[in-house]
């Protein structure tokens, strides 16, 4: 974890933080929420949170995705695409 409660995860030699990335798409299930993010440098990752009654049951998980996998995630969860005025990058 990072300073002052910031969520940071070390994966494959790099740091990924949902707090410093742009959310692109979200998939919410009964016990799980997965959000696709894009970092300021253009990398894609998903952040998974599992909860029951608002309590974390599994801990958070981060998975780094390539551009094709990020595009597939958005295609599969098109209803969860997040429109943000701050989003400058597009998965093409």
C-alpha positions in Angstrom: 0.0 0.0 0.0 1.1 3.5 -0.6 1.1 6.7 1.5 -2.0 8.1 3.1 -4.2 5.2 2.3 -3.6 5.3 -1.5 -4.2 1.9 -3.1 -1.0 0.8 -5.0 -0.2 -2.7 -6.2 3.2 -3.9 -7.5 2.7 -6.3 -10.5 5.4 -7.4 -12.9 7.9 -4.8 -11.8 5.5 -1.8 -12.0 3.2 0.0 -9.7 -0.5 0.2 -10.5 -2.9 2.5 -8.6 -6.7 2.8 -9.2 -6.4 6.1 -7.5 -4.1 7.6 -10.1 -5.6 5.9 -13.2 -8.7 6.6 -15.4 -11.6 4.2 -15.0 -12.9 3.1 -18.4 -15.4 0.3 -17.7 -17.0 -1.4 -14.7 -18.6 -4.8 -14.3 -20.6 -5.3 -11.1 -21.8 -8.7 -9.9 -23.5 -9.8 -6.7 -20.3 -10.2 -4.7 -17.7 -8.7 -7.0 -16.9 -5.5 -8.8 -14.2 -5.4 -11.5 -13.1 -2.0 -13.0 -10.9 -1.6 -16.0 -8.4 1.3 -15.7 -5.9 3.0 -17.9 -2.7 4.5 -16.4 -1.4 7.9 -17.4 1.3 6.1 -19.4 -1.3 4.1 -21.3 -1.2 0.7 -19.6 -4.4 -1.2 -18.9 -5.3 -3.1 -15.7 -8.3 -4.5 -13.9 -9.0 -4.0 -10.2 -11.2 -6.6 -8.6 -12.9 -6.1 -5.2 -15.0 -8.9 -3.6 -17.5 -7.9 -0.9 -20.4 -9.2 1.1 -22.5 -6.5 2.8 -19.8 -4.0 2.1 -17.1 -6.1 3.8 -14.1 -7.2 1.8 -14.0 -11.0 1.6 -11.2 -11.8 -0.7 -8.9 -8.8 -0.8 -8.3 -6.7 -3.9 -6.7 -8.2 -7.1 -5.0 -6.5 -10.0 -4.5 -8.0 -13.4 -2.5 -6.2 -16.1 -4.0 -6.4 -19.6 -2.8 -5.8 -23.1 -4.7 -3.5 -25.4 -6.6 -6.4 -27.1 -7.7 -7.8 -23.7 -8.8 -4.3 -22.5 -10.8 -3.9 -25.7 -12.4 -7.3 -25.2 -13.3 -6.4 -21.6 -15.1 -3.3 -22.8 -16.9 -5.2 -25.5 -18.1 -7.8 -23.0 -19.2 -5.2 -20.5 -20.4 -2.4 -22.8 -23.2 -1.4 -20.4 -20.5 -0.6 -17.8 -18.5 1.8 -19.9 -17.7 4.9 -17.9 -17.8 8.3 -19.7 -15.4 10.7 -18.1 -14.5 14.2 -19.1 -11.0 13.4 -18.0 -10.6 10.4 -20.3 -8.2 11.3 -23.0 -7.2 7.9 -24.2 -9.4 5.5 -26.1 -8.9 1.8 -26.6 -8.7 1.4 -30.4 
